[in-house]
Amino acid sequence: MGIASVRAFFAERGLDPHITELEVSTATVALAAQAHSVEPGRIAKTLAFRMHDGRVLLLVARGDARVDNTKFKAAFGKGKMLGAEDLEAVTGHPVGGVCPFGLATPLPVYLDRSLQDFDEVLPAAGSVNSALRISPALMAEVTGGQWVDACQ
């Protein structure tokens, strides 16, 4: 899976975004922002949550946003972040490379409104040293993502 599944995901939709692969790790927001010479907010981090009913969902937010527990519960109910041991099995991407594209398991994708502060964001592309540039609107379109207000 990983970067190959991300490339296939976009190819299936007739899109060919430039995926940047670097020699350095971009596995954290800070590392990715530094490596791509952008502010941390432009890094689109993808968080996976297991809800109390067992379902898993993805929440994509700007890199410097924090999940607001009250807003999260209002939007989704009770849930907790998926453990690293389950993350790759469910998404097909390693910790630090998780993105809402080319998933191993179909998952609902939610995009936090915080992403709309930017015309372009950089989510990972399935590996700990890759990213692509995409508008939040196109990310919502290609993933079928729904907009939510879950972060501060």
Biotite code that builds the C-alpha atoms (Angstrom):
import biotite.structure as struc

atoms = struc.array([
    struc.Atom([0.000, 0.000, 0.000], chain_id="A", res_id=1, res_name="MET", atom_name="CA", element="C"),
    struc.Atom([1.535, 3.325, 0.982], chain_id="A", res_id=2, res_name="GLY", atom_name="CA", element="C"),
    struc.Atom([2.678, 5.698, -1.736], chain_id="A", res_id=3, res_name="ILE", atom_name="CA", element="C"),
    struc.Atom([1.779, 3.265, -4.546], chain_id="A", res_id=4, res_name="ALA", atom_name="CA", element="C"),
    struc.Atom([-1.839, 3.140, -3.375], chain_id="A", res_id=5, res_name="SER", atom_name="CA", element="C"),
    struc.Atom([-1.932, 6.958, -3.224], chain_id="A", res_id=6, res_name="VAL", atom_name="CA", element="C"),
    struc.Atom([-0.701, 7.167, -6.840], chain_id="A", res_id=7, res_name="ARG", atom_name="CA", element="C"),
    struc.Atom([-3.326, 4.576, -7.875], chain_id="A", res_id=8, res_name="ALA", atom_name="CA", element="C"),
    struc.Atom([-6.065, 6.465, -5.987], chain_id="A", res_id=9, res_name="PHE", atom_name="CA", element="C"),
    struc.Atom([-5.402, 9.626, -7.988], chain_id="A", res_id=10, res_name="PHE", atom_name="CA", element="C"),
    struc.Atom([-4.886, 7.772, -11.288], chain_id="A", res_id=11, res_name="ALA", atom_name="CA", element="C"),
    struc.Atom([-8.344, 6.163, -10.890], chain_id="A", res_id=12, res_name="GLU", atom_name="CA", element="C"),
    struc.Atom([-9.757, 9.693, -10.735], chain_id="A", res_id=13, res_name="ARG", atom_name="CA", element="C"),
    struc.Atom([-7.822, 10.929, -13.745], chain_id="A", res_id=14, res_name="GLY", atom_name="CA", element="C"),
    struc.Atom([-5.557, 13.095, -11.599], chain_id="A", res_id=15, res_name="LEU", atom_name="CA", element="C"),
    struc.Atom([-1.791, 13.126, -11.383], chain_id="A", res_id=16, res_name="ASP", atom_name="CA", element="C"),
    struc.Atom([-0.674, 15.377, -8.538], chain_id="A", res_id=17, res_name="PRO", atom_name="CA", element="C"),
    struc.Atom([3.040, 15.856, -8.075], chain_id="A", res_id=18, res_name="HIS", atom_name="CA", element="C"),
    struc.Atom([4.078, 13.739, -5.086], chain_id="A", res_id=19, res_name="ILE", atom_name="CA", element="C"),
    struc.Atom([7.243, 15.032, -3.488], chain_id="A", res_id=20, res_name="THR", atom_name="CA", element="C"),
    struc.Atom([9.517, 12.382, -2.003], chain_id="A", res_id=21, res_name="GLU", atom_name="CA", element="C"),
    struc.Atom([12.319, 13.693, 0.177], chain_id="A", res_id=22, res_name="LEU", atom_name="CA", element="C"),
    struc.Atom([15.482, 12.170, 1.627], chain_id="A", res_id=23, res_name="GLU", atom_name="CA", element="C"),
    struc.Atom([14.461, 13.355, 5.106], chain_id="A", res_id=24, res_name="VAL", atom_name="CA", element="C"),
    struc.Atom([11.570, 12.297, 7.319], chain_id="A", res_id=25, res_name="SER", atom_name="CA", element="C"),
    struc.Atom([8.411, 14.362, 7.214], chain_id="A", res_id=26, res_name="THR", atom_name="CA", element="C"),
    struc.Atom([6.663, 12.122, 9.752], chain_id="A", res_id=27, res_name="ALA", atom_name="CA", element="C"),
    struc.Atom([5.682, 14.972, 12.091], chain_id="A", res_id=28, res_name="THR", atom_name="CA", element="C"),
    struc.Atom([4.094, 18.331, 11.400], chain_id="A", res_id=29, res_name="VAL", atom_name="CA", element="C"),
    struc.Atom([7.270, 20.136, 12.494], chain_id="A", res_id=30, res_name="ALA", atom_name="CA", element="C"),
    struc.Atom([9.532, 18.004, 10.289], chain_id="A", res_id=31, res_name="LEU", atom_name="CA", element="C"),
    struc.Atom([7.188, 18.299, 7.306], chain_id="A", res_id=32, res_name="ALA", atom_name="CA", element="C"),
    struc.Atom([6.847, 22.074, 7.642], chain_id="A", res_id=33, res_name="ALA", atom_name="CA", element="C"),
    struc.Atom([10.613, 22.483, 7.815], chain_id="A", res_id=34, res_name="GLN", atom_name="CA", element="C"),
    struc.Atom([11.287, 20.111, 4.909], chain_id="A", res_id=35, res_name="ALA", atom_name="CA", element="C"),
    struc.Atom([8.708, 21.788, 2.644], chain_id="A", res_id=36, res_name="HIS", atom_name="CA", element="C"),
    struc.Atom([9.502, 25.339, 3.824], chain_id="A", res_id=37, res_name="SER", atom_name="CA", element="C"),
    struc.Atom([5.928, 26.109, 4.836], chain_id="A", res_id=38, res_name="VAL", atom_name="CA", element="C"),
    struc.Atom([4.238, 27.158, 8.044], chain_id="A", res_id=39, res_name="GLU", atom_name="CA", element="C"),
    struc.Atom([3.045, 24.228, 10.209], chain_id="A", res_id=40, res_name="PRO", atom_name="CA", element="C"),
    struc.Atom([-0.610, 25.101, 9.600], chain_id="A", res_id=41, res_name="GLY", atom_name="CA", element="C"),
    struc.Atom([-0.255, 24.193, 5.898], chain_id="A", res_id=42, res_name="ARG", atom_name="CA", element="C"),
    struc.Atom([0.616, 20.593, 6.776], chain_id="A", res_id=43, res_name="ILE", atom_name="CA", element="C"),
    struc.Atom([-2.623, 18.608, 6.640], chain_id="A", res_id=44, res_name="ALA", atom_name="CA", element="C"),
    struc.Atom([-2.430, 15.995, 9.368], chain_id="A", res_id=45, res_name="LYS", atom_name="CA", element="C"),
    struc.Atom([-4.658, 12.944, 9.187], chain_id="A", res_id=46, res_name="THR", atom_name="CA", element="C"),
    struc.Atom([-5.821, 11.524, 12.515], chain_id="A", res_id=47, res_name="LEU", atom_name="CA", element="C"),
    struc.Atom([-7.599, 8.181, 12.890], chain_id="A", res_id=48, res_name="ALA", atom_name="CA", element="C"),
    struc.Atom([-10.156, 7.563, 15.627], chain_id="A", res_id=49, res_name="PHE", atom_name="CA", element="C"),
    struc.Atom([-11.935, 4.437, 16.800], chain_id="A", res_id=50, res_name="ARG", atom_name="CA", element="C"),
    struc.Atom([-15.391, 5.357, 17.964], chain_id="A", res_id=51, res_name="MET", atom_name="CA", element="C"),
    struc.Atom([-17.227, 3.759, 20.898], chain_id="A", res_id=52, res_name="HIS", atom_name="CA", element="C"),
    struc.Atom([-19.285, 1.692, 18.435], chain_id="A", res_id=53, res_name="ASP", atom_name="CA", element="C"),
    struc.Atom([-16.102, 0.277, 16.841], chain_id="A", res_id=54, res_name="GLY", atom_name="CA", element="C"),
    struc.Atom([-16.149, 2.230, 13.589], chain_id="A", res_id=55, res_name="ARG", atom_name="CA", element="C"),
    struc.Atom([-13.000, 4.045, 12.496], chain_id="A", res_id=56, res_name="VAL", atom_name="CA", element="C"),
    struc.Atom([-12.962, 7.500, 10.939], chain_id="A", res_id=57, res_name="LEU", atom_name="CA", element="C"),
    struc.Atom([-10.335, 9.894, 9.660], chain_id="A", res_id=58, res_name="LEU", atom_name="CA", element="C"),
    struc.Atom([-10.150, 13.560, 10.580], chain_id="A", res_id=59, res_name="LEU", atom_name="CA", element="C"),
    struc.Atom([-7.888, 15.787, 8.490], chain_id="A", res_id=60, res_name="VAL", atom_name="CA", element="C"),
    struc.Atom([-6.922, 19.119, 10.071], chain_id="A", res_id=61, res_name="ALA", atom_name="CA", element="C"),
    struc.Atom([-4.354, 21.858, 9.660], chain_id="A", res_id=62, res_name="ARG", atom_name="CA", element="C"),
    struc.Atom([-1.043, 20.925, 11.221], chain_id="A", res_id=63, res_name="GLY", atom_name="CA", element="C"),
    struc.Atom([-1.166, 23.374, 14.110], chain_id="A", res_id=64, res_name="ASP", atom_name="CA", element="C"),
    struc.Atom([-4.799, 22.657, 15.061], chain_id="A", res_id=65, res_name="ALA", atom_name="CA", element="C"),
    struc.Atom([-5.687, 20.693, 18.164], chain_id="A", res_id=66, res_name="ARG", atom_name="CA", element="C"),
    struc.Atom([-8.736, 18.474, 18.488], chain_id="A", res_id=67, res_name="VAL", atom_name="CA", element="C"),
    struc.Atom([-11.306, 20.172, 20.718], chain_id="A", res_id=68, res_name="ASP", atom_name="CA", element="C"),
    struc.Atom([-12.861, 17.394, 22.810], chain_id="A", res_id=69, res_name="ASN", atom_name="CA", element="C"),
    struc.Atom([-16.213, 19.167, 23.170], chain_id="A", res_id=70, res_name="THR", atom_name="CA", element="C"),
    struc.Atom([-16.507, 19.857, 19.437], chain_id="A", res_id=71, res_name="LYS", atom_name="CA", element="C"),
    struc.Atom([-15.309, 16.348, 18.579], chain_id="A", res_id=72, res_name="PHE", atom_name="CA", element="C"),
    struc.Atom([-17.938, 14.729, 20.822], chain_id="A", res_id=73, res_name="LYS", atom_name="CA", element="C"),
    struc.Atom([-20.633, 16.989, 19.367], chain_id="A", res_id=74, res_name="ALA", atom_name="CA", element="C"),
    struc.Atom([-19.674, 15.982, 15.831], chain_id="A", res_id=75, res_name="ALA", atom_name="CA", element="C"),
    struc.Atom([-18.932, 12.274, 16.302], chain_id="A", res_id=76, res_name="PHE", atom_name="CA", element="C"),
    struc.Atom([-19.642, 11.049, 19.821], chain_id="A", res_id=77, res_name="GLY", atom_name="CA", element="C"),
    struc.Atom([-17.037, 9.344, 21.978], chain_id="A", res_id=78, res_name="LYS", atom_name="CA", element="C"),
    struc.Atom([-13.870, 8.089, 20.407], chain_id="A", res_id=79, res_name="GLY", atom_name="CA", element="C"),
    struc.Atom([-10.155, 7.769, 20.909], chain_id="A", res_id=80, res_name="LYS", atom_name="CA", element="C"),
    struc.Atom([-7.182, 7.919, 18.628], chain_id="A", res_id=81, res_name="MET", atom_name="CA", element="C"),
    struc.Atom([-6.347, 4.675, 16.927], chain_id="A", res_id=82, res_name="LEU", atom_name="CA", element="C"),
    struc.Atom([-3.228, 3.023, 18.291], chain_id="A", res_id=83, res_name="GLY", atom_name="CA", element="C"),
    struc.Atom([-0.135, 2.832, 16.118], chain_id="A", res_id=84, res_name="ALA", atom_name="CA", element="C"),
    struc.Atom([-0.403, -0.960, 15.978], chain_id="A", res_id=85, res_name="GLU", atom_name="CA", element="C"),
    struc.Atom([-3.820, -0.749, 14.257], chain_id="A", res_id=86, res_name="ASP", atom_name="CA", element="C"),
    struc.Atom([-3.183, 2.335, 12.166], chain_id="A", res_id=87, res_name="LEU", atom_name="CA", element="C"),
    struc.Atom([-1.203, 0.795, 9.323], chain_id="A", res_id=88, res_name="GLU", atom_name="CA", element="C"),
    struc.Atom([-3.463, -2.269, 9.153], chain_id="A", res_id=89, res_name="ALA", atom_name="CA", element="C"),
    struc.Atom([-6.573, -0.100, 8.763], chain_id="A", res_id=90, res_name="VAL", atom_name="CA", element="C"),
    struc.Atom([-5.193, 2.671, 6.524], chain_id="A", res_id=91, res_name="THR", atom_name="CA", element="C"),
    struc.Atom([-2.394, 0.894, 4.665], chain_id="A", res_id=92, res_name="GLY", atom_name="CA", element="C"),
    struc.Atom([-0.081, 3.785, 5.543], chain_id="A", res_id=93, res_name="HIS", atom_name="CA", element="C"),
    struc.Atom([2.609, 3.941, 8.243], chain_id="A", res_id=94, res_name="PRO", atom_name="CA", element="C"),
    struc.Atom([2.513, 6.313, 11.197], chain_id="A", res_id=95, res_name="VAL", atom_name="CA", element="C"),
    struc.Atom([3.754, 9.636, 9.849], chain_id="A", res_id=96, res_name="GLY", atom_name="CA", element="C"),
    struc.Atom([2.545, 8.855, 6.332], chain_id="A", res_id=97, res_name="GLY", atom_name="CA", element="C"),
    struc.Atom([-1.182, 8.518, 6.946], chain_id="A", res_id=98, res_name="VAL", atom_name="CA", element="C"),
    struc.Atom([-3.386, 10.405, 4.508], chain_id="A", res_id=99, res_name="CYS", atom_name="CA", element="C"),
    struc.Atom([-6.995, 10.124, 3.314], chain_id="A", res_id=100, res_name="PRO", atom_name="CA", element="C"),
    struc.Atom([-5.973, 8.751, -0.116], chain_id="A", res_id=101, res_name="PHE", atom_name="CA", element="C"),
    struc.Atom([-5.436, 5.151, -1.236], chain_id="A", res_id=102, res_name="GLY", atom_name="CA", element="C"),
    struc.Atom([-6.718, 3.584, 1.959], chain_id="A", res_id=103, res_name="LEU", atom_name="CA", element="C"),
    struc.Atom([-6.536, -0.157, 2.633], chain_id="A", res_id=104, res_name="ALA", atom_name="CA", element="C"),
    struc.Atom([-10.015, -0.003, 4.167], chain_id="A", res_id=105, res_name="THR", atom_name="CA", element="C"),
    struc.Atom([-12.764, 2.359, 3.016], chain_id="A", res_id=106, res_name="PRO", atom_name="CA", element="C"),
    struc.Atom([-13.136, 4.882, 5.832], chain_id="A", res_id=107, res_name="LEU", atom_name="CA", element="C"),
    struc.Atom([-15.275, 7.987, 6.264], chain_id="A", res_id=108, res_name="PRO", atom_name="CA", element="C"),
    struc.Atom([-13.162, 11.118, 5.869], chain_id="A", res_id=109, res_name="VAL", atom_name="CA", element="C"),
    struc.Atom([-13.918, 14.357, 7.686], chain_id="A", res_id=110, res_name="TYR", atom_name="CA", element="C"),
    struc.Atom([-12.090, 17.595, 7.048], chain_id="A", res_id=111, res_name="LEU", atom_name="CA", element="C"),
    struc.Atom([-11.854, 20.167, 9.787], chain_id="A", res_id=112, res_name="ASP", atom_name="CA", element="C"),
    struc.Atom([-12.828, 23.697, 8.814], chain_id="A", res_id=113, res_name="ARG", atom_name="CA", element="C"),
    struc.Atom([-9.349, 24.794, 9.873], chain_id="A", res_id=114, res_name="SER", atom_name="CA", element="C"),
    struc.Atom([-8.058, 23.587, 6.483], chain_id="A", res_id=115, res_name="LEU", atom_name="CA", element="C"),
    struc.Atom([-10.139, 26.252, 4.750], chain_id="A", res_id=116, res_name="GLN", atom_name="CA", element="C"),
    struc.Atom([-7.714, 28.897, 6.037], chain_id="A", res_id=117, res_name="ASP", atom_name="CA", element="C"),
    struc.Atom([-5.433, 27.909, 3.144], chain_id="A", res_id=118, res_name="PHE", atom_name="CA", element="C"),
    struc.Atom([-5.757, 27.686, -0.618], chain_id="A", res_id=119, res_name="ASP", atom_name="CA", element="C"),
    struc.Atom([-3.320, 24.763, -0.638], chain_id="A", res_id=120, res_name="GLU", atom_name="CA", element="C"),
    struc.Atom([-2.241, 22.247, 2.022], chain_id="A", res_id=121, res_name="VAL", atom_name="CA", element="C"),
    struc.Atom([0.304, 19.434, 2.152], chain_id="A", res_id=122, res_name="LEU", atom_name="CA", element="C"),
    struc.Atom([-0.948, 16.068, 3.389], chain_id="A", res_id=123, res_name="PRO", atom_name="CA", element="C"),
    struc.Atom([1.345, 13.050, 3.532], chain_id="A", res_id=124, res_name="ALA", atom_name="CA", element="C"),
    struc.Atom([1.218, 10.739, 0.529], chain_id="A", res_id=125, res_name="ALA", atom_name="CA", element="C"),
    struc.Atom([1.435, 7.296, 2.126], chain_id="A", res_id=126, res_name="GLY", atom_name="CA", element="C"),
    struc.Atom([5.020, 7.304, 3.397], chain_id="A", res_id=127, res_name="SER", atom_name="CA", element="C"),
    struc.Atom([7.054, 9.078, 6.084], chain_id="A", res_id=128, res_name="VAL", atom_name="CA", element="C"),
    struc.Atom([8.930, 11.187, 3.537], chain_id="A", res_id=129, res_name="ASN", atom_name="CA", element="C"),
    struc.Atom([6.273, 12.111, 0.964], chain_id="A", res_id=130, res_name="SER", atom_name="CA", element="C"),
    struc.Atom([3.625, 14.767, 0.501], chain_id="A", res_id=131, res_name="ALA", atom_name="CA", element="C"),
    struc.Atom([1.506, 16.373, -2.172], chain_id="A", res_id=132, res_name="LEU", atom_name="CA", element="C"),
    struc.Atom([0.039, 19.826, -2.588], chain_id="A", res_id=133, res_name="ARG", atom_name="CA", element="C"),
    struc.Atom([-3.748, 19.990, -2.900], chain_id="A", res_id=134, res_name="ILE", atom_name="CA", element="C"),
    struc.Atom([-6.524, 22.474, -2.298], chain_id="A", res_id=135, res_name="SER", atom_name="CA", element="C"),
    struc.Atom([-8.802, 21.652, 0.635], chain_id="A", res_id=136, res_name="PRO", atom_name="CA", element="C"),
    struc.Atom([-11.781, 21.744, -1.752], chain_id="A", res_id=137, res_name="ALA", atom_name="CA", element="C"),
    struc.Atom([-10.227, 19.149, -4.068], chain_id="A", res_id=138, res_name="LEU", atom_name="CA", element="C"),
    struc.Atom([-9.248, 16.992, -1.090], chain_id="A", res_id=139, res_name="MET", atom_name="CA", element="C"),
    struc.Atom([-12.890, 17.020, 0.048], chain_id="A", res_id=140, res_name="ALA", atom_name="CA", element="C"),
    struc.Atom([-14.075, 16.211, -3.462], chain_id="A", res_id=141, res_name="GLU", atom_name="CA", element="C"),
    struc.Atom([-11.754, 13.267, -4.153], chain_id="A", res_id=142, res_name="VAL", atom_name="CA", element="C"),
    struc.Atom([-12.184, 11.693, -0.713], chain_id="A", res_id=143, res_name="THR", atom_name="CA", element="C"),
    struc.Atom([-15.915, 12.314, -0.393], chain_id="A", res_id=144, res_name="GLY", atom_name="CA", element="C"),
    struc.Atom([-14.958, 14.129, 2.790], chain_id="A", res_id=145, res_name="GLY", atom_name="CA", element="C"),
    struc.Atom([-17.419, 16.047, 4.881], chain_id="A", res_id=146, res_name="GLN", atom_name="CA", element="C"),
    struc.Atom([-16.583, 19.363, 6.522], chain_id="A", res_id=147, res_name="TRP", atom_name="CA", element="C"),
    struc.Atom([-16.782, 19.492, 10.327], chain_id="A", res_id=148, res_name="VAL", atom_name="CA", element="C"),
    struc.Atom([-15.770, 21.835, 13.135], chain_id="A", res_id=149, res_name="ASP", atom_name="CA", element="C"),
    struc.Atom([-13.820, 19.610, 15.533], chain_id="A", res_id=150, res_name="ALA", atom_name="CA", element="C"),
    struc.Atom([-10.616, 21.521, 16.269], chain_id="A", res_id=151, res_name="CYS", atom_name="CA", element="C"),
    struc.Atom([-9.453, 24.700, 17.955], chain_id="A", res_id=152, res_name="GLN", atom_name="CA", element="C"),
])
